[in-house]
Amino acid sequence: MGANHKNNNGLEHETSRVGTWISLGVLAAVLLGTYLLFFGVYFDRL
C-alpha cells in the first residue's frame, strides 16, 4: 500500500507539471494574440 501511495504522488506531480506547462502555453498564446491585435490596429491606423 505504501508503494502504491508513493506512485500516486508521483503521478499527481507529473499532472501538476503538465498543468503548469499548459498554463504557460495559454498565457503565451494570450500575450501573443494581444500583441498581434495591437500590432494590427496600429498598422490599420497608418
URWOGI-V798001 format. One record per residue. N is the residue number from 0. RES is the residue in one letter. SS is DSSP state (h for helix, s for strand, l for the rest). BURIAL is + if it has 16 or more other C-alpha atoms within 10 Angstrom, else -. D_FIRST is the distance of its C-alpha to the first C-alpha in whole Angstrom. Layout:
# URWOGI-V798001
n=N res=RES ss=SS burial=BURIAL d_first=D_FIRST
n=N res=RES ss=SS burial=BURIAL d_first=D_FIRST
This chain:
# URWOGI-V798001
n=0 res=M ss=l burial=- d_first=0
n=1 res=G ss=h burial=- d_first=4
n=2 res=A ss=h burial=- d_first=6
n=3 res=N ss=h burial=- d_first=5
n=4 res=H ss=h burial=- d_first=6
n=5 res=K ss=h burial=- d_first=9
n=6 res=N ss=h burial=- d_first=10
n=7 res=N ss=h burial=- d_first=11
n=8 res=N ss=h burial=- d_first=13
n=9 res=G ss=h burial=- d_first=14
n=10 res=L ss=h burial=- d_first=15
n=11 res=E ss=h burial=- d_first=17
n=12 res=H ss=h burial=- d_first=19
n=13 res=E ss=h burial=- d_first=20
n=14 res=T ss=h burial=- d_first=21
n=15 res=S ss=h burial=- d_first=23
n=16 res=R ss=h burial=- d_first=25
n=17 res=V ss=h burial=- d_first=26
n=18 res=G ss=h burial=- d_first=27
n=19 res=T ss=h burial=- d_first=29
n=20 res=W ss=h burial=- d_first=31
n=21 res=I ss=h burial=- d_first=32
n=22 res=S ss=h burial=- d_first=33
n=23 res=L ss=h burial=- d_first=35
n=24 res=G ss=h burial=- d_first=36
n=25 res=V ss=h burial=- d_first=37
n=26 res=L ss=h burial=- d_first=39
n=27 res=A ss=h burial=- d_first=41
n=28 res=A ss=h burial=- d_first=42
n=29 res=V ss=h burial=- d_first=43
n=30 res=L ss=h burial=- d_first=45
n=31 res=L ss=h burial=- d_first=47
n=32 res=G ss=h burial=- d_first=48
n=33 res=T ss=h burial=- d_first=49
n=34 res=Y ss=h burial=- d_first=51
n=35 res=L ss=h burial=- d_first=52
n=36 res=L ss=h burial=- d_first=53
n=37 res=F ss=h burial=- d_first=55
n=38 res=F ss=h burial=- d_first=57
n=39 res=G ss=h burial=- d_first=58
n=40 res=V ss=h burial=- d_first=60
n=41 res=Y ss=h burial=- d_first=61
n=42 res=F ss=h burial=- d_first=63
n=43 res=D ss=h burial=- d_first=64
n=44 res=R ss=h burial=- d_first=66
n=45 res=L ss=l burial=- d_first=68
